[in-house]
Amino acid sequence: MFDKLKNLWIDKHDEKITVRNSTGKNNKITITGIKYKCYLKDKEDYTWVISGTGGRIIAFEQGIKWNNELLTEKWLHDSWLSE
C-alpha cells in the first residue's frame, strides 16, 4: 500500500483522547506524534498514520472519504457521541 500512496503532508500532530483510569474516572490526555497524511488514488480515498516515540504507531485510519468535509465514519473523533 505504501508504494501507491501520494504524500500530502507530514507534520507534528497532537491528539486529545479520553482514557478511563483504574478507578473509572475519565481523563483527557494529549498524545504527541508525527502525522503522515496521504491519498490513495486507486480507491480515491485518504489514509493517515500517527507515529510516536521510536516509530511506534499510535493511530491509523484508511478508507477516509472527503469532499470539503468528512464523509466516512469518525473512528478516532466521535464528537457526535457527546452531542
mmCIF file of the N, C-alpha and C atoms, coordinates in Angstrom:
data_MODEL
# 
_entry.id   MODEL 
# 
loop_
_atom_site.group_PDB 
_atom_site.id 
_atom_site.type_symbol 
_atom_site.label_atom_id 
_atom_site.label_alt_id 
_atom_site.label_comp_id 
_atom_site.label_asym_id 
_atom_site.label_entity_id 
_atom_site.label_seq_id 
_atom_site.pdbx_PDB_ins_code 
_atom_site.Cartn_x 
_atom_site.Cartn_y 
_atom_site.Cartn_z 
_atom_site.occupancy 
_atom_site.B_iso_or_equiv 
_atom_site.pdbx_formal_charge 
_atom_site.auth_seq_id 
_atom_site.auth_comp_id 
_atom_site.auth_asym_id 
_atom_site.auth_atom_id 
_atom_site.pdbx_PDB_model_num 
ATOM 1   N N  . MET A 1 1  ? 0.826   -1.192 0.000  1.00 0.00 ? 1  MET A N  1 
ATOM 2   C CA . MET A 1 1  ? 0.000   0.000  0.000  1.00 0.00 ? 1  MET A CA 1 
ATOM 3   C C  . MET A 1 1  ? 0.870   1.256  0.000  1.00 0.00 ? 1  MET A C  1 
ATOM 4   N N  . PHE A 1 2  ? 1.972   1.245  0.746  1.00 0.00 ? 2  PHE A N  1 
ATOM 5   C CA . PHE A 1 2  ? 2.811   2.436  0.888  1.00 0.00 ? 2  PHE A CA 1 
ATOM 6   C C  . PHE A 1 2  ? 3.282   2.958  -0.465 1.00 0.00 ? 2  PHE A C  1 
ATOM 7   N N  . ASP A 1 3  ? 3.647   2.066  -1.372 1.00 0.00 ? 3  ASP A N  1 
ATOM 8   C CA . ASP A 1 3  ? 4.152   2.481  -2.687 1.00 0.00 ? 3  ASP A CA 1 
ATOM 9   C C  . ASP A 1 3  ? 3.099   3.190  -3.534 1.00 0.00 ? 3  ASP A C  1 
ATOM 10  N N  . LYS A 1 4  ? 1.827   2.990  -3.226 1.00 0.00 ? 4  LYS A N  1 
ATOM 11  C CA . LYS A 1 4  ? 0.746   3.595  -4.007 1.00 0.00 ? 4  LYS A CA 1 
ATOM 12  C C  . LYS A 1 4  ? 0.267   4.925  -3.422 1.00 0.00 ? 4  LYS A C  1 
ATOM 13  N N  . LEU A 1 5  ? 0.744   5.298  -2.233 1.00 0.00 ? 5  LEU A N  1 
ATOM 14  C CA . LEU A 1 5  ? 0.249   6.493  -1.555 1.00 0.00 ? 5  LEU A CA 1 
ATOM 15  C C  . LEU A 1 5  ? 0.929   7.763  -2.052 1.00 0.00 ? 5  LEU A C  1 
ATOM 16  N N  . LYS A 1 6  ? 0.135   8.818  -2.205 1.00 0.00 ? 6  LYS A N  1 
ATOM 17  C CA . LYS A 1 6  ? 0.672   10.132 -2.537 1.00 0.00 ? 6  LYS A CA 1 
ATOM 18  C C  . LYS A 1 6  ? 0.770   10.930 -1.237 1.00 0.00 ? 6  LYS A C  1 
ATOM 19  N N  . ASN A 1 7  ? 1.962   11.347 -0.882 1.00 0.00 ? 7  ASN A N  1 
ATOM 20  C CA . ASN A 1 7  ? 2.179   12.119 0.341  1.00 0.00 ? 7  ASN A CA 1 
ATOM 21  C C  . ASN A 1 7  ? 1.520   13.489 0.209  1.00 0.00 ? 7  ASN A C  1 
ATOM 22  N N  . LEU A 1 8  ? 0.628   13.808 1.140  1.00 0.00 ? 8  LEU A N  1 
ATOM 23  C CA . LEU A 1 8  ? 0.022   15.136 1.181  1.00 0.00 ? 8  LEU A CA 1 
ATOM 24  C C  . LEU A 1 8  ? 0.783   16.039 2.143  1.00 0.00 ? 8  LEU A C  1 
ATOM 25  N N  . TRP A 1 9  ? 1.108   15.517 3.315  1.00 0.00 ? 9  TRP A N  1 
ATOM 26  C CA . TRP A 1 9  ? 1.936   16.254 4.261  1.00 0.00 ? 9  TRP A CA 1 
ATOM 27  C C  . TRP A 1 9  ? 2.365   15.371 5.425  1.00 0.00 ? 9  TRP A C  1 
ATOM 28  N N  . ILE A 1 10 ? 3.442   15.784 6.056  1.00 0.00 ? 10 ILE A N  1 
ATOM 29  C CA . ILE A 1 10 ? 3.963   15.145 7.272  1.00 0.00 ? 10 ILE A CA 1 
ATOM 30  C C  . ILE A 1 10 ? 4.275   16.278 8.242  1.00 0.00 ? 10 ILE A C  1 
ATOM 31  N N  . ASP A 1 11 ? 3.755   16.198 9.462  1.00 0.00 ? 11 ASP A N  1 
ATOM 32  C CA . ASP A 1 11 ? 3.963   17.274 10.422 1.00 0.00 ? 11 ASP A CA 1 
ATOM 33  C C  . ASP A 1 11 ? 3.708   16.780 11.842 1.00 0.00 ? 11 ASP A C  1 
ATOM 34  N N  . LYS A 1 12 ? 4.174   17.555 12.817 1.00 0.00 ? 12 LYS A N  1 
ATOM 35  C CA . LYS A 1 12 ? 3.891   17.264 14.230 1.00 0.00 ? 12 LYS A CA 1 
ATOM 36  C C  . LYS A 1 12 ? 2.382   17.312 14.431 1.00 0.00 ? 12 LYS A C  1 
ATOM 37  N N  . HIS A 1 13 ? 1.882   16.411 15.275 1.00 0.00 ? 13 HIS A N  1 
ATOM 38  C CA . HIS A 1 13 ? 0.432   16.337 15.461 1.00 0.00 ? 13 HIS A CA 1 
ATOM 39  C C  . HIS A 1 13 ? 0.105   15.902 16.877 1.00 0.00 ? 13 HIS A C  1 
ATOM 40  N N  . ASP A 1 14 ? -0.808  16.603 17.512 1.00 0.00 ? 14 ASP A N  1 
ATOM 41  C CA . ASP A 1 14 ? -1.303  16.256 18.842 1.00 0.00 ? 14 ASP A CA 1 
ATOM 42  C C  . ASP A 1 14 ? -2.729  15.742 18.724 1.00 0.00 ? 14 ASP A C  1 
ATOM 43  N N  . GLU A 1 15 ? -3.034  14.708 19.465 1.00 0.00 ? 15 GLU A N  1 
ATOM 44  C CA . GLU A 1 15 ? -4.392  14.162 19.543 1.00 0.00 ? 15 GLU A CA 1 
ATOM 45  C C  . GLU A 1 15 ? -4.823  14.180 20.990 1.00 0.00 ? 15 GLU A C  1 
ATOM 46  N N  . LYS A 1 16 ? -6.015  14.706 21.245 1.00 0.00 ? 16 LYS A N  1 
ATOM 47  C CA . LYS A 1 16 ? -6.591  14.659 22.591 1.00 0.00 ? 16 LYS A CA 1 
ATOM 48  C C  . LYS A 1 16 ? -7.546  13.472 22.641 1.00 0.00 ? 16 LYS A C  1 
ATOM 49  N N  . ILE A 1 17 ? -7.325  12.598 23.604 1.00 0.00 ? 17 ILE A N  1 
ATOM 50  C CA . ILE A 1 17 ? -8.193  11.429 23.764 1.00 0.00 ? 17 ILE A CA 1 
ATOM 51  C C  . ILE A 1 17 ? -8.636  11.331 25.213 1.00 0.00 ? 17 ILE A C  1 
ATOM 52  N N  . THR A 1 18 ? -9.666  10.567 25.449 1.00 0.00 ? 18 THR A N  1 
ATOM 53  C CA . THR A 1 18 ? -10.152 10.327 26.801 1.00 0.00 ? 18 THR A CA 1 
ATOM 54  C C  . THR A 1 18 ? -9.795  8.902  27.196 1.00 0.00 ? 18 THR A C  1 
ATOM 55  N N  . VAL A 1 19 ? -9.184  8.760  28.370 1.00 0.00 ? 19 VAL A N  1 
ATOM 56  C CA . VAL A 1 19 ? -8.764  7.462  28.879 1.00 0.00 ? 19 VAL A CA 1 
ATOM 57  C C  . VAL A 1 19 ? -9.388  7.262  30.254 1.00 0.00 ? 19 VAL A C  1 
ATOM 58  N N  . ARG A 1 20 ? -9.967  6.099  30.464 1.00 0.00 ? 20 ARG A N  1 
ATOM 59  C CA . ARG A 1 20 ? -10.565 5.785  31.764 1.00 0.00 ? 20 ARG A CA 1 
ATOM 60  C C  . ARG A 1 20 ? -9.503  5.130  32.639 1.00 0.00 ? 20 ARG A C  1 
ATOM 61  N N  . ASN A 1 21 ? -9.295  5.665  33.847 1.00 0.00 ? 21 ASN A N  1 
ATOM 62  C CA . ASN A 1 21 ? -8.273  5.093  34.744 1.00 0.00 ? 21 ASN A CA 1 
ATOM 63  C C  . ASN A 1 21 ? -8.855  3.923  35.542 1.00 0.00 ? 21 ASN A C  1 
ATOM 64  N N  . SER A 1 22 ? -8.048  3.358  36.409 1.00 0.00 ? 22 SER A N  1 
ATOM 65  C CA . SER A 1 22 ? -8.445  2.153  37.150 1.00 0.00 ? 22 SER A CA 1 
ATOM 66  C C  . SER A 1 22 ? -9.593  2.391  38.127 1.00 0.00 ? 22 SER A C  1 
ATOM 67  N N  . THR A 1 23 ? -9.850  3.645  38.498 1.00 0.00 ? 23 THR A N  1 
ATOM 68  C CA . THR A 1 23 ? -10.972 3.947  39.396 1.00 0.00 ? 23 THR A CA 1 
ATOM 69  C C  . THR A 1 23 ? -12.251 4.274  38.625 1.00 0.00 ? 23 THR A C  1 
ATOM 70  N N  . GLY A 1 24 ? -12.174 4.243  37.283 1.00 0.00 ? 24 GLY A N  1 
ATOM 71  C CA . GLY A 1 24 ? -13.337 4.517  36.459 1.00 0.00 ? 24 GLY A CA 1 
ATOM 72  C C  . GLY A 1 24 ? -13.492 5.976  36.069 1.00 0.00 ? 24 GLY A C  1 
ATOM 73  N N  . LYS A 1 25 ? -12.562 6.821  36.481 1.00 0.00 ? 25 LYS A N  1 
ATOM 74  C CA . LYS A 1 25 ? -12.630 8.243  36.137 1.00 0.00 ? 25 LYS A CA 1 
ATOM 75  C C  . LYS A 1 25 ? -12.039 8.461  34.739 1.00 0.00 ? 25 LYS A C  1 
ATOM 76  N N  . ASN A 1 26 ? -12.708 9.287  33.934 1.00 0.00 ? 26 ASN A N  1 
ATOM 77  C CA . ASN A 1 26 ? -12.213 9.636  32.598 1.00 0.00 ? 26 ASN A CA 1 
ATOM 78  C C  . ASN A 1 26 ? -11.249 10.801 32.691 1.00 0.00 ? 26 ASN A C  1 
ATOM 79  N N  . ASN A 1 27 ? -10.107 10.670 32.043 1.00 0.00 ? 27 ASN A N  1 
ATOM 80  C CA . ASN A 1 27 ? -9.106  11.732 31.997 1.00 0.00 ? 27 ASN A CA 1 
ATOM 81  C C  . ASN A 1 27 ? -8.788  12.044 30.547 1.00 0.00 ? 27 ASN A C  1 
ATOM 82  N N  . LYS A 1 28 ? -8.719  13.342 30.226 1.00 0.00 ? 28 LYS A N  1 
ATOM 83  C CA . LYS A 1 28 ? -8.301  13.750 28.880 1.00 0.00 ? 28 LYS A CA 1 
ATOM 84  C C  . LYS A 1 28 ? -6.785  13.865 28.874 1.00 0.00 ? 28 LYS A C  1 
ATOM 85  N N  . ILE A 1 29 ? -6.160  13.245 27.863 1.00 0.00 ? 29 ILE A N  1 
ATOM 86  C CA . ILE A 1 29 ? -4.712  13.339 27.722 1.00 0.00 ? 29 ILE A CA 1 
ATOM 87  C C  . ILE A 1 29 ? -4.380  13.722 26.281 1.00 0.00 ? 29 ILE A C  1 
ATOM 88  N N  . THR A 1 30 ? -3.190  14.264 26.097 1.00 0.00 ? 30 THR A N  1 
ATOM 89  C CA . THR A 1 30 ? -2.717  14.629 24.770 1.00 0.00 ? 30 THR A CA 1 
ATOM 90  C C  . THR A 1 30 ? -1.598  13.687 24.368 1.00 0.00 ? 30 THR A C  1 
ATOM 91  N N  . ILE A 1 31 ? -1.745  13.112 23.192 1.00 0.00 ? 31 ILE A N  1 
ATOM 92  C CA . ILE A 1 31 ? -0.715  12.241 22.624 1.00 0.00 ? 31 ILE A CA 1 
ATOM 93  C C  . ILE A 1 31 ? -0.025  13.036 21.522 1.00 0.00 ? 31 ILE A C  1 
ATOM 94  N N  . THR A 1 32 ? 1.294   13.108 21.582 1.00 0.00 ? 32 THR A N  1 
ATOM 95  C CA . THR A 1 32 ? 2.066   13.845 20.586 1.00 0.00 ? 32 THR A CA 1 
ATOM 96  C C  . THR A 1 32 ? 2.797   12.876 19.677 1.00 0.00 ? 32 THR A C  1 
ATOM 97  N N  . GLY A 1 33 ? 2.735   13.142 18.382 1.00 0.00 ? 33 GLY A N  1 
ATOM 98  C CA . GLY A 1 33 ? 3.423   12.293 17.419 1.00 0.00 ? 33 GLY A CA 1 
ATOM 99  C C  . GLY A 1 33 ? 3.636   13.024 16.112 1.00 0.00 ? 33 GLY A C  1 
ATOM 100 N N  . ILE A 1 34 ? 3.943   12.270 15.079 1.00 0.00 ? 34 ILE A N  1 
ATOM 101 C CA . ILE A 1 34 ? 4.112   12.793 13.727 1.00 0.00 ? 34 ILE A CA 1 
ATOM 102 C C  . ILE A 1 34 ? 3.011   12.176 12.866 1.00 0.00 ? 34 ILE A C  1 
ATOM 103 N N  . LYS A 1 35 ? 2.272   13.033 12.154 1.00 0.00 ? 35 LYS A N  1 
ATOM 104 C CA . LYS A 1 35 ? 1.174   12.554 11.314 1.00 0.00 ? 35 LYS A CA 1 
ATOM 105 C C  . LYS A 1 35 ? 1.591   12.573 9.843  1.00 0.00 ? 35 LYS A C  1 
ATOM 106 N N  . TYR A 1 36 ? 1.338   11.461 9.181  1.00 0.00 ? 36 TYR A N  1 
ATOM 107 C CA . TYR A 1 36 ? 1.576   11.312 7.744  1.00 0.00 ? 36 TYR A CA 1 
ATOM 108 C C  . TYR A 1 36 ? 0.214   11.161 7.093  1.00 0.00 ? 36 TYR A C  1 
ATOM 109 N N  . LYS A 1 37 ? -0.196  12.170 6.324  1.00 0.00 ? 37 LYS A N  1 
ATOM 110 C CA . LYS A 1 37 ? -1.487  12.114 5.652  1.00 0.00 ? 37 LYS A CA 1 
ATOM 111 C C  . LYS A 1 37 ? -1.238  11.929 4.157  1.00 0.00 ? 37 LYS A C  1 
ATOM 112 N N  . CYS A 1 38 ? -1.985  11.015 3.548  1.00 0.00 ? 38 CYS A N  1 
ATOM 113 C CA . CYS A 1 38 ? -1.744  10.697 2.154  1.00 0.00 ? 38 CYS A CA 1 
ATOM 114 C C  . CYS A 1 38 ? -3.041  10.329 1.442  1.00 0.00 ? 38 CYS A C  1 
ATOM 115 N N  . TYR A 1 39 ? -2.936  10.224 0.119  1.00 0.00 ? 39 TYR A N  1 
ATOM 116 C CA . TYR A 1 39 ? -4.070  9.944  -0.753 1.00 0.00 ? 39 TYR A CA 1 
ATOM 117 C C  . TYR A 1 39 ? -3.803  8.660  -1.528 1.00 0.00 ? 39 TYR A C  1 
ATOM 118 N N  . LEU A 1 40 ? -4.804  7.796  -1.602 1.00 0.00 ? 40 LEU A N  1 
ATOM 119 C CA . LEU A 1 40 ? -4.705  6.544  -2.346 1.00 0.00 ? 40 LEU A CA 1 
ATOM 120 C C  . LEU A 1 40 ? -5.566  6.677  -3.607 1.00 0.00 ? 40 LEU A C  1 
ATOM 121 N N  . LYS A 1 41 ? -4.915  6.989  -4.720 1.00 0.00 ? 41 LYS A N  1 
ATOM 122 C CA . LYS A 1 41 ? -5.621  7.268  -5.969 1.00 0.00 ? 41 LYS A CA 1 
ATOM 123 C C  . LYS A 1 41 ? -6.475  6.096  -6.434 1.00 0.00 ? 41 LYS A C  1 
ATOM 124 N N  . ASP A 1 42 ? -5.973  4.873  -6.286 1.00 0.00 ? 42 ASP A N  1 
ATOM 125 C CA . ASP A 1 42 ? -6.713  3.681  -6.731 1.00 0.00 ? 42 ASP A CA 1 
ATOM 126 C C  . ASP A 1 42 ? -8.127  3.620  -6.155 1.00 0.00 ? 42 ASP A C  1 
ATOM 127 N N  . LYS A 1 43 ? -8.281  4.058  -4.916 1.00 0.00 ? 43 LYS A N  1 
ATOM 128 C CA . LYS A 1 43 ? -9.580  3.973  -4.243 1.00 0.00 ? 43 LYS A CA 1 
ATOM 129 C C  . LYS A 1 43 ? -10.229 5.339  -4.036 1.00 0.00 ? 43 LYS A C  1 
ATOM 130 N N  . GLU A 1 44 ? -9.511  6.397  -4.449 1.00 0.00 ? 44 GLU A N  1 
ATOM 131 C CA . GLU A 1 44 ? -9.989  7.767  -4.285 1.00 0.00 ? 44 GLU A CA 1 
ATOM 132 C C  . GLU A 1 44 ? -10.364 8.070  -2.843 1.00 0.00 ? 44 GLU A C  1 
ATOM 133 N N  . ASP A 1 45 ? -9.482  7.663  -1.921 1.00 0.00 ? 45 ASP A N  1 
ATOM 134 C CA . ASP A 1 45 ? -9.705  7.970  -0.514 1.00 0.00 ? 45 ASP A CA 1 
ATOM 135 C C  . ASP A 1 45 ? -8.382  8.320  0.172  1.00 0.00 ? 45 ASP A C  1 
ATOM 136 N N  . TYR A 1 46 ? -8.486  8.663  1.426  1.00 0.00 ? 46 TYR A N  1 
ATOM 137 C CA . TYR A 1 46 ? -7.336  9.135  2.189  1.00 0.00 ? 46 TYR A CA 1 
ATOM 138 C C  . TYR A 1 46 ? -6.963  8.139  3.276  1.00 0.00 ? 46 TYR A C  1 
ATOM 139 N N  . THR A 1 47 ? -5.716  8.207  3.659  1.00 0.00 ? 47 THR A N  1 
ATOM 140 C CA . THR A 1 47 ? -5.153  7.377  4.714  1.00 0.00 ? 47 THR A CA 1 
ATOM 141 C C  . THR A 1 47 ? -4.248  8.252  5.555  1.00 0.00 ? 47 THR A C  1 
ATOM 142 N N  . TRP A 1 48 ? -4.208  8.002  6.847  1.00 0.00 ? 48 TRP A N  1 
ATOM 143 C CA . TRP A 1 48 ? -3.228  8.698  7.671  1.00 0.00 ? 48 TRP A CA 1 
ATOM 144 C C  . TRP A 1 48 ? -2.771  7.813  8.807  1.00 0.00 ? 48 TRP A C  1 
ATOM 145 N N  . VAL A 1 49 ? -1.568  8.107  9.280  1.00 0.00 ? 49 VAL A N  1 
ATOM 146 C CA . VAL A 1 49 ? -0.992  7.373  10.395 1.00 0.00 ? 49 VAL A CA 1 
ATOM 147 C C  . VAL A 1 49 ? -0.284  8.373  11.299 1.00 0.00 ? 49 VAL A C  1 
ATOM 148 N N  . ILE A 1 50 ? -0.390  8.167  12.597 1.00 0.00 ? 50 ILE A N  1 
ATOM 149 C CA . ILE A 1 50 ? 0.357   8.965  13.572 1.00 0.00 ? 50 ILE A CA 1 
ATOM 150 C C  . ILE A 1 50 ? 1.341   8.028  14.254 1.00 0.00 ? 50 ILE A C  1 
ATOM 151 N N  . SER A 1 51 ? 2.607   8.382  14.193 1.00 0.00 ? 51 SER A N  1 
ATOM 152 C CA . SER A 1 51 ? 3.620   7.568  14.863 1.00 0.00 ? 51 SER A CA 1 
ATOM 153 C C  . SER A 1 51 ? 4.210   8.362  16.020 1.00 0.00 ? 51 SER A C  1 
ATOM 154 N N  . GLY A 1 52 ? 4.582   7.638  17.059 1.00 0.00 ? 52 GLY A N  1 
ATOM 155 C CA . GLY A 1 52 ? 5.135   8.250  18.260 1.00 0.00 ? 52 GLY A CA 1 
ATOM 156 C C  . GLY A 1 52 ? 6.597   7.902  18.440 1.00 0.00 ? 52 GLY A C  1 
ATOM 157 N N  . THR A 1 53 ? 7.025   7.940  19.652 1.00 0.00 ? 53 THR A N  1 
ATOM 158 C CA . THR A 1 53 ? 8.409   7.663  20.004 1.00 0.00 ? 53 THR A CA 1 
ATOM 159 C C  . THR A 1 53 ? 8.865   6.319  19.461 1.00 0.00 ? 53 THR A C  1 
ATOM 160 N N  . GLY A 1 54 ? 10.049  6.312  18.838 1.00 0.00 ? 54 GLY A N  1 
ATOM 161 C CA . GLY A 1 54 ? 10.608  5.078  18.313 1.00 0.00 ? 54 GLY A CA 1 
ATOM 162 C C  . GLY A 1 54 ? 9.860   4.529  17.114 1.00 0.00 ? 54 GLY A C  1 
ATOM 163 N N  . GLY A 1 55 ? 9.023   5.361  16.463 1.00 0.00 ? 55 GLY A N  1 
ATOM 164 C CA . GLY A 1 55 ? 8.272   4.907  15.296 1.00 0.00 ? 55 GLY A CA 1 
ATOM 165 C C  . GLY A 1 55 ? 7.059   4.060  15.636 1.00 0.00 ? 55 GLY A C  1 
ATOM 166 N N  . ARG A 1 56 ? 6.698   3.992  16.914 1.00 0.00 ? 56 ARG A N  1 
ATOM 167 C CA . ARG A 1 56 ? 5.532   3.204  17.350 1.00 0.00 ? 56 ARG A CA 1 
ATOM 168 C C  . ARG A 1 56 ? 4.248   3.819  16.789 1.00 0.00 ? 56 ARG A C  1 
ATOM 169 N N  . ILE A 1 57 ? 3.378   3.018  16.204 1.00 0.00 ? 57 ILE A N  1 
ATOM 170 C CA . ILE A 1 57 ? 2.123   3.503  15.633 1.00 0.00 ? 57 ILE A CA 1 
ATOM 171 C C  . ILE A 1 57 ? 1.135   3.806  16.756 1.00 0.00 ? 57 ILE A C  1 
ATOM 172 N N  . ILE A 1 58 ? 0.627   5.026  16.764 1.00 0.00 ? 58 ILE A N  1 
ATOM 173 C CA . ILE A 1 58 ? -0.357  5.460  17.761 1.00 0.00 ? 58 ILE A CA 1 
ATOM 174 C C  . ILE A 1 58 ? -1.765  5.325  17.202 1.00 0.00 ? 58 ILE A C  1 
ATOM 175 N N  . ALA A 1 59 ? -1.946  5.767  15.953 1.00 0.00 ? 59 ALA A N  1 
ATOM 176 C CA . ALA A 1 59 ? -3.264  5.712  15.325 1.00 0.00 ? 59 ALA A CA 1 
ATOM 177 C C  . ALA A 1 59 ? -3.094  5.544  13.823 1.00 0.00 ? 59 ALA A C  1 
ATOM 178 N N  . PHE A 1 60 ? -4.062  4.855  13.209 1.00 0.00 ? 60 PHE A N  1 
ATOM 179 C CA . PHE A 1 60 ? -4.034  4.624  11.765 1.00 0.00 ? 60 PHE A CA 1 
ATOM 180 C C  . PHE A 1 60 ? -5.470  4.555  11.271 1.00 0.00 ? 60 PHE A C  1 
ATOM 181 N N  . GLU A 1 61 ? -5.754  5.255  10.182 1.00 0.00 ? 61 GLU A N  1 
ATOM 182 C CA . GLU A 1 61 ? -7.072  5.155  9.551  1.00 0.00 ? 61 GLU A CA 1 
ATOM 183 C C  . GLU A 1 61 ? -6.880  5.073  8.045  1.00 0.00 ? 61 GLU A C  1 
ATOM 184 N N  . GLN A 1 62 ? -7.741  4.329  7.391  1.00 0.00 ? 62 GLN A N  1 
ATOM 185 C CA . GLN A 1 62 ? -7.714  4.259  5.930  1.00 0.00 ? 62 GLN A CA 1 
ATOM 186 C C  . GLN A 1 62 ? -9.142  4.219  5.429  1.00 0.00 ? 62 GLN A C  1 
ATOM 187 N N  . GLY A 1 63 ? -9.309  4.433  4.132  1.00 0.00 ? 63 GLY A N  1 
ATOM 188 C CA . GLY A 1 63 ? -10.656 4.423  3.552  1.00 0.00 ? 63 GLY A CA 1 
ATOM 189 C C  . GLY A 1 63 ? -11.455 5.661  3.893  1.00 0.00 ? 63 GLY A C  1 
ATOM 190 N N  . ILE A 1 64 ? -10.793 6.774  4.124  1.00 0.00 ? 64 ILE A N  1 
ATOM 191 C CA . ILE A 1 64 ? -11.472 8.009  4.506  1.00 0.00 ? 64 ILE A CA 1 
ATOM 192 C C  . ILE A 1 64 ? -11.903 8.752  3.244  1.00 0.00 ? 64 ILE A C  1 
ATOM 193 N N  . LYS A 1 65 ? -13.177 9.018  3.146  1.00 0.00 ? 65 LYS A N  1 
ATOM 194 C CA . LYS A 1 65 ? -13.725 9.784  2.012  1.00 0.00 ? 65 LYS A CA 1 
ATOM 195 C C  . LYS A 1 65 ? -13.909 11.225 2.451  1.00 0.00 ? 65 LYS A C  1 
ATOM 196 N N  . TRP A 1 66 ? -13.520 12.150 1.572  1.00 0.00 ? 66 TRP A N  1 
ATOM 197 C CA . TRP A 1 66 ? -13.542 13.566 1.918  1.00 0.00 ? 66 TRP A CA 1 
ATOM 198 C C  . TRP A 1 66 ? -14.000 14.356 0.709  1.00 0.00 ? 66 TRP A C  1 
ATOM 199 N N  . ASN A 1 67 ? -14.980 15.241 0.893  1.00 0.00 ? 67 ASN A N  1 
ATOM 200 C CA . ASN A 1 67 ? -15.433 16.150 -0.148 1.00 0.00 ? 67 ASN A CA 1 
ATOM 201 C C  . ASN A 1 67 ? -15.832 17.457 0.537  1.00 0.00 ? 67 ASN A C  1 
ATOM 202 N N  . ASN A 1 68 ? -14.830 18.272 0.844  1.00 0.00 ? 68 ASN A N  1 
ATOM 203 C CA . ASN A 1 68 ? -14.989 19.512 1.613  1.00 0.00 ? 68 ASN A CA 1 
ATOM 204 C C  . ASN A 1 68 ? -15.406 19.264 3.055  1.00 0.00 ? 68 ASN A C  1 
ATOM 205 N N  . GLU A 1 69 ? -15.687 18.028 3.400  1.00 0.00 ? 69 GLU A N  1 
ATOM 206 C CA . GLU A 1 69 ? -15.965 17.614 4.776  1.00 0.00 ? 69 GLU A CA 1 
ATOM 207 C C  . GLU A 1 69 ? -15.821 16.092 4.840  1.00 0.00 ? 69 GLU A C  1 
ATOM 208 N N  . LEU A 1 70 ? -15.656 15.580 6.038  1.00 0.00 ? 70 LEU A N  1 
ATOM 209 C CA . LEU A 1 70 ? -15.516 14.141 6.230  1.00 0.00 ? 70 LEU A CA 1 
ATOM 210 C C  . LEU A 1 70 ? -16.827 13.444 5.878  1.00 0.00 ? 70 LEU A C  1 
ATOM 211 N N  . LEU A 1 71 ? -16.762 12.448 5.002  1.00 0.00 ? 71 LEU A N  1 
ATOM 212 C CA . LEU A 1 71 ? -17.955 11.717 4.578  1.00 0.00 ? 71 LEU A CA 1 
ATOM 213 C C  . LEU A 1 71 ? -18.062 10.347 5.242  1.00 0.00 ? 71 LEU A C  1 
ATOM 214 N N  . THR A 1 72 ? -16.944 9.790  5.696  1.00 0.00 ? 72 THR A N  1 
ATOM 215 C CA . THR A 1 72 ? -16.959 8.470  6.330  1.00 0.00 ? 72 THR A CA 1 
ATOM 216 C C  . THR A 1 72 ? -17.047 8.610  7.844  1.00 0.00 ? 72 THR A C  1 
ATOM 217 N N  . GLU A 1 73 ? -17.301 7.484  8.516  1.00 0.00 ? 73 GLU A N  1 
ATOM 218 C CA . GLU A 1 73 ? -17.386 7.476  9.977  1.00 0.00 ? 73 GLU A CA 1 
ATOM 219 C C  . GLU A 1 73 ? -16.127 8.016  10.623 1.00 0.00 ? 73 GLU A C  1 
ATOM 220 N N  . LYS A 1 74 ? -16.316 8.657  11.753 1.00 0.00 ? 74 LYS A N  1 
ATOM 221 C CA . LYS A 1 74 ? -15.181 9.118  12.549 1.00 0.00 ? 74 LYS A CA 1 
ATOM 222 C C  . LYS A 1 74 ? -14.838 8.012  13.530 1.00 0.00 ? 74 LYS A C  1 
ATOM 223 N N  . TRP A 1 75 ? -13.647 7.455  13.413 1.00 0.00 ? 75 TRP A N  1 
ATOM 224 C CA . TRP A 1 75 ? -13.243 6.392  14.317 1.00 0.00 ? 75 TRP A CA 1 
ATOM 225 C C  . TRP A 1 75 ? -12.541 6.955  15.546 1.00 0.00 ? 75 TRP A C  1 
ATOM 226 N N  . LEU A 1 76 ? -11.661 7.917  15.334 1.00 0.00 ? 76 LEU A N  1 
ATOM 227 C CA . LEU A 1 76 ? -10.897 8.472  16.453 1.00 0.00 ? 76 LEU A CA 1 
ATOM 228 C C  . LEU A 1 76 ? -11.639 9.612  17.130 1.00 0.00 ? 76 LEU A C  1 
ATOM 229 N N  . HIS A 1 77 ? -12.347 10.398 16.353 1.00 0.00 ? 77 HIS A N  1 
ATOM 230 C CA . HIS A 1 77 ? -13.008 11.594 16.882 1.00 0.00 ? 77 HIS A CA 1 
ATOM 231 C C  . HIS A 1 77 ? -14.517 11.442 16.797 1.00 0.00 ? 77 HIS A C  1 
ATOM 232 N N  . ASP A 1 78 ? -15.101 10.716 17.683 1.00 0.00 ? 78 ASP A N  1 
ATOM 233 C CA . ASP A 1 78 ? -16.542 10.519 17.670 1.00 0.00 ? 78 ASP A CA 1 
ATOM 234 C C  . ASP A 1 78 ? -17.230 11.606 18.477 1.00 0.00 ? 78 ASP A C  1 
ATOM 235 N N  . SER A 1 79 ? -17.027 12.879 18.070 1.00 0.00 ? 79 SER A N  1 
ATOM 236 C CA . SER A 1 79 ? -17.619 14.009 18.775 1.00 0.00 ? 79 SER A CA 1 
ATOM 237 C C  . SER A 1 79 ? -19.151 13.952 18.754 1.00 0.00 ? 79 SER A C  1 
ATOM 238 N N  . TRP A 1 80 ? -19.718 13.298 17.751 1.00 0.00 ? 80 TRP A N  1 
ATOM 239 C CA . TRP A 1 80 ? -21.160 13.193 17.656 1.00 0.00 ? 80 TRP A CA 1 
ATOM 240 C C  . TRP A 1 80 ? -21.748 12.426 18.849 1.00 0.00 ? 80 TRP A C  1 
ATOM 241 N N  . LEU A 1 81 ? -20.963 11.584 19.504 1.00 0.00 ? 81 LEU A N  1 
ATOM 242 C CA . LEU A 1 81 ? -21.456 10.834 20.664 1.00 0.00 ? 81 LEU A CA 1 
ATOM 243 C C  . LEU A 1 81 ? -21.827 11.762 21.816 1.00 0.00 ? 81 LEU A C  1 
ATOM 244 N N  . SER A 1 82 ? -21.030 12.824 22.008 1.00 0.00 ? 82 SER A N  1 
ATOM 245 C CA . SER A 1 82 ? -21.287 13.750 23.118 1.00 0.00 ? 82 SER A CA 1 
ATOM 246 C C  . SER A 1 82 ? -22.407 14.733 22.795 1.00 0.00 ? 82 SER A C  1 
ATOM 247 N N  . GLU A 1 83 ? -22.756 14.826 21.506 1.00 0.00 ? 83 GLU A N  1 
ATOM 248 C CA . GLU A 1 83 ? -23.836 15.731 21.104 1.00 0.00 ? 83 GLU A CA 1 
ATOM 249 C C  . GLU A 1 83 ? -25.132 15.025 21.316 1.00 0.00 ? 83 GLU A C  1 
# 
